[in-house]
C-alpha cells in the first residue's frame, strides 16, 4: 500500500501540472502589434532625421 501512495504523488503532480499548463496557456484577448509597430516606425523616422542633419 505504501508503494501505491508513492506512485500517486507523481500522478497528482502531473495532473496538477497539466491543469496549471492549460490555465496558463488559456486564450486571452488577442492584442495586435499595431501600437508597437507604429512606435517603432516613429523611432526609425526620428533616428533618420537626427542622423541626416549632421
N, C-alpha and C positions, 0 to 999 in steps of 0.2 A: 504494500500500500504506500510506503514511503517513496518508492520509485515512481509510482504514478503521480504523486504530489510534485516530485522534481520534474516530471515531464510536463505537468500542467503549467508550470511557471513560464517556460519559453513560449508555450502556446498562447497563454494570456498576453504575454508581452508582444507577440507577433500580431495578435488581433488588435491590441491597443495601438501598435504602430501603424497598422493598416487603417484604422479609424482616424488616427491623427493625420496620416498622409492624405486621406480623402478629404478631410476637413480643411487642411492647409492648402490643398490644390483645388478647392471649390471654385466654381466660376464666379468671378466678380464682375462688376460693371466694367465693360471694355472701355479703355481710355485710348483715344487716338494720340498719335505723335505730333499732331498739328502744332500745338504751342511750343513744343521743344524745337521742332524744325524751324518755326518762324524765328525763335530766339537765336538759333544758330545762324540763320541767314542774315539777321541784323548784325550779329557779331562779325561775320565774314565781311560784310559791307563796311563796317566801321574799321576793321583792320586794313582793308584795301585802301580806304580813304587816308588813313594815317600813314600808310606806307608810301603811297604815291605822292604825298605832299612834300616829302623831303628830297 
